[in-house]
C-alpha cells in the first residue's frame, strides 16, 4: 500500500513540479537567448526533482497504526 501511495503522490506532483520549474526558469532569466548555462540545472532539474522526490517520500512514509 505504501509503495502504491508513494507512486501516486509522485505522479500527481509532476504537473505542479513542471509548472514551478517553468516559472522559476522565466524568473531567473531563462528567456535571455543565451546558450545553456550551468545555473539552469537548478530550475530545470533540482526544483522538480525535490518536489517529486518529497511527495514520493511523503507517500512512502509509514503512518503507524490507525486507532478506531
N, C-alpha and C positions, 0 to 999 in steps of 0.2 A: 504494500500500500504506500509506503513512504517513497519508494522509487517512482511509482506512477505519479504521485502527487508532485514530487520534485520535477519530473519531466514536464508535467502540465504547467507548473509555475514558470519553468524556464522558457517553454514555448510561448506562453501568453505574454511574457515580458519582452519578447523580441521586438514587437512593434514599438512600444514606448522607448526601448533602448535605441532603435534606429532613428526615431524621431528626435530624441535627445542628442544623439551624435550629430545629426544633420544641423540642428540648431546651434550646437557648440562649434561646429565647423564654420558656419557662417559668422558667428560672433567673433571667433578668433582670426578671421580674415582669410578664410578658405577660398573666397572668390577673387582674390587678387590677381590670378592668372599666372602666378609663378609656378615653377616646377615643384614636384612633390618634395617636401622637406621633412626632416626628422620630427619636427614638432607636431606633425599631423598624426603621428602614431597615437597620441592621447585622445583626440576626439574621434578618431576612426576605429580604433581597436580597444583602447583602455576603458573608455566610458561605457560602451555597450557590453564589453566583457565583464565589467564589475556589476552592472545591472543584472545581466542574465545569470552570472555566477552567484550573486547574492540571493536572487529569487530561487535558484536551484538549491542553494544551501538551506534557505528557509523551508522549502518543501521537503528536504531530506531530514530535517531536524525531528527528533523524537519528542512528541508532546507529552509523553508519560501516560499514566493510566487515567482514564476518564471515570470519575465517580458519579454515580447516578443516585 
